[in-house]
């Protein structure tokens, strides 16, 4: 048991650390921007990086996790694998991520993903494949079950997604996970600071920067910004688990049994407690951590080893 726990921590931290030391070089990409016309915030700008491929008819749209950006190491890895697979690739920032400061996002806000997919810059592509990591995977699954999918979306994959927000937040707020929580909170606070420099925010900046847990962040900021009656109402309203039966396109969940950030005991009960669509495939992995996996990993899909290659191969088959 201890060996498995240490294995999960290693594969959560090691890929991130490797990226900090030496980030891989990506093929040239261009800035991406689209506006989501919403109230009361008004038009919200989304940014990202897009790599068009001559002759490509399919594009991979990649969504980051909580506190992440289009430059997070797993997003870069997905772009590398998309390039090798001959796919165009869009790494999209959810609202506020990457320092644009327009607004903040929540766990079920799939309208950002929809806006990116339906932007004029993606009109040239016949097929859209979606890959989300962690909270980005949760958002991708919510989109797949939303009933408002763009018709060009052929398949969705979610890597290490939380499915029950109440359980997941309770887990990451445990004292022993303070390192991971601090890392996530750092990204959220950077985003909030940028937003506060441009528009009114739900709580004063100094108060927001003093928050130490995800639940308190959601209680004080998310509920006020998005009008939920309580943090419990927010989690119940936005959790993906009760909507897995509504998934309308082939979808894949990849979950690591030793994931220290989205633990097995928060994911498996969420899946087992709710009916799910026959279009949903769930893969449990004994090896790996939170969105980080050994290079030799195989899901048995007949592709080159490595999680991203395996998942992209799965996506392109549908």
Number of C-alpha atoms within 10 A of each C-alpha: 7 7 8 16 15 14 19 25 18 17 21 22 15 14 18 16 12 12 15 12 8 8 14 13 8 12 9 9 16 11 11 18 16 19 16 18 12 10 8 8 14 12 14 19 19 25 23 23 19 23 22 22 15 9 11 14 15 23 27 28 24 28 30 26 26 20 20 26 23 23 17 17 22 24 23 19 20 24 27 19 20 22 18 10 13 15 25 24 26 29 28 27 28 31 25 25 29 22 18 18 22 22 26 22 19 18 21 21 19 22 18 22 24 16 16 25 26 15 15 10 14 18 11 13 16 14 19 24 22 28 27 26 26 24 26 29 30 32 31 29 34 26 25 28 21 15 11 12 19 14 11 15 22 22 23 30 29 27 26 30 30 30 29 23 26 18 18 21 20 13 19 23 19 11 10 11 13 14 11 16 20 16 13 18 20 16 17 22 18 18 24 24 19 20 22 18 12 12 11 12 18 15 14 12 17 9 9 19 17 10 14 15 20 19 20 14 19 19 17 18 20 21 20 16 18 14 11 15 11 15 20 15 13 22 22 15 13 20 22 29 24 20 19 24 16 20 22 23 20 20 27 22 20 21 28 25 23 25 26 24 24 27 22 19 13 19 22 15 14 21 17 10 10 13 14 17 17 14 15 19 13 13 12 14 17 14 18 26 31 25 26 24 22 14 13 9 17 17 18 10 14 11 15 16 16 16 25 24 25 19 24 23 18 21 21 17 10 14
